[in-house]
């Protein structure tokens, strides 16, 4: 006589694989956007020192530049760090096929999205024209935020009941 007992195995869902790849690629694009043109001939990386934008003079700080009157520009160093963390989280999620670092990806992509929105508003208020790097930074950080939040909140491990003899 055979004794049957129920076990739960987990069947991996391909959606987690796709979302992990998208998060990793978005992080890499954020890294690359740091060295692309953000505004008026300035790259994100060149914004980490003091510079003049229009009639404003910005202070020396490696992470952000503040020109008074709430003209705040985050530098490419911030996007470089956040892009590396998002890409690392996507790589770990892809390699382990789990949601291990999706919380880190959600947090860092949220911070990157807020920084990109601040930069976009500042550049629009200064009427200096957005460069392609700023568009890449903004779109990639929003895509990373949506995909990492989807990987965090959705049940990507579906229990499958099977009987074992």
N, C-alpha and C positions, 0 to 999 in steps of 0.2 A: 504494500500500500504506500502510495506517494503522499508526502506532506507538502502542501503548497503554502507558501507565505508570500505576502505582497512586499515588493520593494519599490522604491522610487528612484528611477534613473532620470537624469536630466538630459534632454535633447537640446543641443545648442541651436540657437536661432541665427539665421544669416543676417538679420537686421543689425545685431550687435557688431558683427564683422564690418558691415558697410558703414555704420555710424562711427566706429573706431577709426576706420580709414579716413573718413571725412574730417573728423576732429584732428587727426594727425596732419593731414594735408593743409587744413586751415591754420594750424600752428606754424607750419613751415612757411606758408604764405605771409603770415604776420612777421615772421623772422625776415623774410625777403623785403617786406614793405619798409622796414627800417632803413634800408639803403636806397630806396626809390624816392622820387621827388614828392614832397608833401605840399609845399607851397612856395611860390615865387622863386624857384631855383634852389630852394633849401631842401635837402634830404632830411629824413627823420633823424639820422645820425648826426648831421651837422647842427641840429637844434639843441644839442646838449651843452653848448657853451653860450656866451653872450652874443647877441646879434641884434640888428635893427630890422624891424618889419614895418614898412610904411613910415609913419612919424613916431613910432614907439621904439623904445630901447628896452630890451629884455635883460634880466639879471642872469648871473652865472650860477647855474645849478645843473648837475648832470642828469637829473630826473625830470625836471620841469622848468619852464621859463615863465616868469610872471612880469607883466608889463604894467601893472596897475589898471584900474578901472575894470577889474575882473576879466582881463585878457590873459588867460592861462593856456599855455601850450605844453603838453607832455612831450618829452623828447623820444628819440628812437631807442634810447637805452631802456626805457620802460617797455616799449613794444618788443624789444629784443628778449628781455627777461621773460615777459609774459608769453611770447610766442614759443620760446624754448620749453617752458613749463607745460603749455597746452600740447605741443608736439610730443613731449615725453609722456604725458598722461595718455594721449592717443596711442602711442607705441606700446605702453604697458597694457592698455586695454586690448590692443590687437594681439600682442604676444601671449597674454594669459587667457584671452577669450572670456574675460570676466569684467565686471563693472568696478574693478579694484580702485582705480584712480579717477573715476568719473566725477566724484565730488570735487577733486582738485581742478578738473577741467571746467566744471561749471563755475567755480569761484573765479579762476583766472580769466576765463573768457568773459565773465560778467564785468570784471575790473577792466579788461581790455576794451570791451564795448563802451563802457562809461568814458574811458579815456579817449576813444576814437570819436565819440559824440561831442565831448568837450572840445577836442581839436577842430572838429568840423564846424561847430558853432563859432569858435574863435576866428577861424580862417574866413568864414562867411561874414562875420562882423567887421573884419579888417578889409574886406573886398580885395584880397590878394590872390584869389584863385586857388582852387584845390588841384593838387597834382595827382598823378595816377597812384602813387604810393599811399596817399591818404584814402583813396577809394578802396584800394586793396585791403588796407588795415581795417577800415570800417566794415566792409562786407565780410571779410574773413572772420573777424571777431564776432559778428552777429551769427554767422553760420556755425561757428564753433560753439557759441552759447546755445543755440537751438538744438544742435545734434548732441551735445554733451548732456543737456537737460533731458532729452528724449531717452538717452541711454541710461540715465540715472533713474528716471521715474517709471519706465516701462518694464514689464516682466519679460525679460529676454531669456529666461531659463524656464522652459515649460516642463512641468513634471509629467512623466509618462509612466503609467502603471503597467507593469508586466509581471507575470507570475513566474516564479523560479521554483524548480523542483528540488 
